[in-house]
Amino acid sequence: MPVLSACAQPFSFGIVGGEGLTQDFQNYDLPPNGGSPPGTTVSILGVSTPQRWIAGGTVEARLPLHLSVEVDALYHILRFREGNQSGQAQPQLFQYQHSVTWELPVLLKYRFQLPLVKPFIDAGPAFRYSYALSYTNPSNHGFTAGLGVEAHLWRLKIAPQFRYLRWARDQNVPRLALTTVTDQVEFLTAITFP
């Protein structure tokens, strides 16, 4: 029995949340077709808006040699506005549009063993499921890597980290639609038990 309990790998469950530190979409400003007098031409705008919060759940399985595997499910709304601009006037932005996404990173994590806190690095593939697209088409896969630190508070583990994501380029994007930014940075904090 001692051998079985020594080989059993503990699991941690918890919540994770934070915010995106980079914009979600590439802005665009399409110039008018030309031929109109100055001040009466209209350009079409697409502007990423700061809907930054991210939230979800996390599960982690401990492995030997200070390694673990972490899987997250992160709810993340990507928002933007479209509109037009006439000459030097202020842009007229239409209502908010959004694409709802679930980010699903699968990470191999290594913890450095220090007395009070445990710095860690993690990396792995990331998958993204999107719906309510609003004429966008976010890519569904990429790569992520992170750097953070873990501390214990009673029986909880608190682990803030910076995470870099490299998404594949969007495919089959409708004309005049925004494309997602391929390089993104997020700040996340996980609270897990035990």
Salt bridges, closest charged atoms under 4 A:
ASP24 OD1 - HIS76 NE2 3.61
GLU60 OE2 - ARG62 NE 3.75
GLU60 OE1 - LYS109 NZ 3.56
GLU60 OE2 - ARG111 NH2 2.49
GLU70 OE1 - LYS109 NZ 2.77
GLU70 OE2 - ARG163 NH2 3.62
ASP72 OD2 - ARG163 NH1 3.04
GLU103 OE2 - HIS76 ND1 2.79
GLU150 OE2 - ARG62 NH2 3.92
GLU150 OE1 - ARG111 NH2 2.87
GLU150 OE2 - HIS152 NE2 3.68
ASP183 OD2 - ARG166 NH1 2.72
